[in-house]
């Protein structure tokens, strides 16, 4: 189960809206070992594509060094889908290389009458996708 604050949900959704029609992407870091998402880090979609996202390799290296210096880890890795439901694509699954992270997808398309901004979370480990419950709280 993923537990995060309403403020973080709002920031992730706002980033997805802002970058639409391209996919948005980013990370929410938290204290190492805590599993608690705290620090919102929007990233640039280097692909600048409505169907694919890619972290800039230089930005990603800088982010991981910064997280290491702050004793943090990526608790959430998020991105948006602009024309499909919030479910990991084959490409998303193949690029998922953080088995401890929650993979959050936001859909900015009304693909299944669930509303224009679906917000869903998954665990992706060795190609296996498992949807998990999302609990939104006011504060930790």
N, C-alpha and C positions, 0 to 999 in steps of 0.2 A: 504494500500500500504506500502511496505517496501522500505525504502531508505537507502542505505549503500554505503560505499566507495569501489572503485575498489580494494584498498589494503586489505580490509576485505574479499571481494570475493576471492581474490588470496590466502589469508591465509587459508580460509575454504577449498577451493579446494585442496590446497597443503597438508593439513592435511588428507583429504580423500584419496588422492593418496598415501601418505606416509603409512597409515595404511592398505591399500588394501593388501590382500583380506579380512581382517576383517573390520567391520564397524567402522568408526571414529565417535567421538561425542565431543561436547563441547558447550560452551556458549559465547555469546558476550554481555558483560554488558554495561550499559549506565547510565547516571545520572537519579536518580529516577524521574519519571514523565515526562521525556523528550521524550521518545520513540526513542532516538537516539543511535544506536549501536556504541560503541567506543572501548571497551577493549576486545580483542580477548583472550579467555581462553580455550585452547585445554585441553580436559580431557582424562583420560584413560578409554577405554572400558573394564570394569571389567569382562565382559563376554568373551572377546577375541574371538568373533564369527563373521563369515561372514554373519550371518542372523539375528543377534540380538545385540542390544547395551544396556548397563547398566552402569550408573554412579556408581562409588565406593561410598558407603554411607559415609565413612569417608571424602573422598575428597569433596563430595557434601556439607556436613555439614560445612567443612572448607571454601568452596567457598561462601556459603550463609552468614557466619559470616563476611567474608572479604567484600562482597558486602554491607552488613549492615553497617560496619565500614566506608566504603567509600561513603555511601549514594547512592548506585547503585542498579539496579535491572536487572534481566535477560531480555534483549530486544530480543535476538535471542537464541533459543536452536536449535542446528544443529546436524545432523548425516548423515551418508552416507548409501546408499543401494548399495550392491556390485553386485547383480545379477538381480535386478528389476529396474523399473522406479522410479523416484524421487516422489513417492506418499506415504502418510502415510499408514502403514499397520494397521490391527486391533489392534495389540499390541501397535504400536506407539500411536494410538488414545486413547487406554485405559490408557496409562501412561502419557498422556499430562495433566499436572496439573497446568499450568501457563496460565490462560486465557488471560493475557495481552501480552504474548510473541508471537513472530513470530517463527513458526517452519519451519526451512530451511532444505530441503533435497537435497543432492547431489547424483547423481547416477554415479557410476564408471563402469557401464555396459551400453552397447549400446542396450537398451531394445526395443526402438521404432524408431530407425533410427534418433533420435534427436541429436546424438553425444554422445560421451562417458562421458561427464561431464555435465549432466543436473543440473541446479541450480534453484530450485523452492521454493516458500514460501507459507505457509498456516497459517491460524488462526484455532485453534482447541479449541472449547468451548463446554463443556458438550457433547462431542462425535460428534459434528457437525464440519465437515471439510470444509473450504472455501479457495480456492486458491486465492492468491492475486498477484497483479502486483509487480514486483521487478524493482526498479530504481537504477541504479549504477551511482554514481557521483565521481568526482575526489576528492572533499573535501566538508565539510559542511559549 
